[in-house]
């Protein structure tokens, strides 16, 4: 993994870039793009962000790479929607979530590139990344404004499983990762969880099979009537032997013990690499109790410790992280967390946003993606 930091002063933009190229394999690149100038109006911040993405493609990303995913973290989704509807993005998995960047700017973005790949969007809105042996499926902005979190969650999962069926895929066998954003998480999270459990039961996802790596967090869509919003990633052609679910039992408990249903992390092996998807992780112990109530620095340290143990189960470490998203409940904790992460993990591309976690006592939650080179003839290459 190569980490690089870029600053384009003319755009008031900073880029944290990670590039992974296994021996004889294709390159994956993750970039976290943040703005510096809080005085710029929203239109110009978005304009500079898009220029930065194009400049990144031209100067830092391997030729013939596909821009697969673009997630915007925005401060005001309703009023900034006009800057997000771009014809150029029709063959990119675009995700927009109101989670304001905590450096005080209007927008930040996570972008993901894969070299030597073809992408297209099908008639149902699924972004298809086609590789020789695997088909990677991205569904973003899944929502239905019903002003009822249970009904919306039910609709989202039903729609998603129908989309997967178009590729002879199922939620149980092919979905690797979900991100679920709940408007007013302190109030509406519980019914979303209940609806998700019901959907999982229908799809035979339970404590005897497995769940899905996921983040469930505060987030708002462009339509203020939507209480629940979901992004999802699945792989056609993957076999269960390629997938390992990470537990870290010395530090974390199974999520079903406190009434939720997701995997702490999922590792996926290909012939040339291992991808690790760490779910939203907080300061918690193996009894399910919150550790270090009210202390943001110690919660940050424990959260990182939990992530490190999960990564270790997949024979990876913090230096293998390609990108990191940090969610804070209290905007007043930004300086403490930013300074801590810059001091200890400056190389990792990251963004820090405002997004309360599903339990009020958790001040911070962190998710990440890691990639490590492996060589095995048991599975096809990525």
C-alpha positions, 0 to 999 in steps of 0.5 A: 500500500502506498499512501500519498498526500497532495495539496493543490493550493489553487483549489484549496484542496487536500487529497489523501490517496492510497494506491494498492498494486499487487504483483502482476495485478491491477491497481485500486486507488482510494482518495479522500478529498477535503476543502480548506477554504471555509470562506468559499461559497458552496458553488465554488467548493463543489467546482473545485472538488470536481476539478480536483477529481479530474486532476487526480485522474490525470496525474495520479491514477493509472491510465484507463482506470474507472471511477467506480464510486463517489461519495459526497459528505455534504453540509446541506443536502437540500440546498446543495443538490443542484451542484450534485446532479451531474450528467458526467456521473451517470456511470459512477456509483454516486452517494450523497449523504448529509454528514457535514465535514467537521473542518467547517467546509461545505463538502468532502468526498471519498472516490474509488478507482479501479484500473483496467476495468469497465463500468456501466449503470444498468436500467435499475441504477446498479453500477456494474464493475466488470472484471474477468472473473467477478462482477462487482455491484454497487447500489447507492441512494436506496431510499423511499420517502415514506416518513416511516423508518420501518416501512422505508427500511422494508422497501429498501431491502426488498428493492435491493434484493430484487436488484440482486436477483437480476444478477442471480445474486442474493443478500445472503450469498453476495452482499459484502457491505452496507451503509445505512443512514438514519435521519434522527438516529436517536429516535428512528434507529430502533425501528430501522433495526427491527425492520432489518431483522425482519428482512434478514429473517426472510433472507436466512441471515441469522446467528446461525449463518452470518450477517453483513458488515455495516455502518448504521449512523446519522445521515440525511438524504436530499429528500427530507421526507426520507428517514432511511438511506442505504448504499450497498456493495455485492460481488457476483461470482464470490464463494463462501470460502473466500469470505471470513467474518471477523469477531475480535472476541477479546475486545468485542461481543457479537452484535446480536447480543444487544439487539442489532444484526451486523458483522464487525468486519468482513475479509474477502480473499481473491487470488492476489489480494485480501480486502477487509471491510471494517464496520462502524466501530466504537469504544465498546468491550466484549460485554457490549458495554461502552468504554470511557463514557464522556472521554473523547480521547480515550474513546478514540484510543479504544476504538482504534484498538478495537479496529486493530484487533479486527484487522489482526484477525485478517492478518493485516494492520493499520498501515494496510488501511486504504481509507477511513471515515470518522464520525463524531457526535459532538462537533466540539470534539473535532480538534481533539480527534483530528490532532490525535489521528494526525499524530498517530495515523497521518498517512491514512486517507481520512475524513471526519464528519458530524454524524451521531452514533446509534448509542448516545454514549458513543462519542466516536465511530470509525469505519475503514477499508484495508487491502493486503497482498496475498497469493493463492491459486485457490481463488481467481484474482480480483 
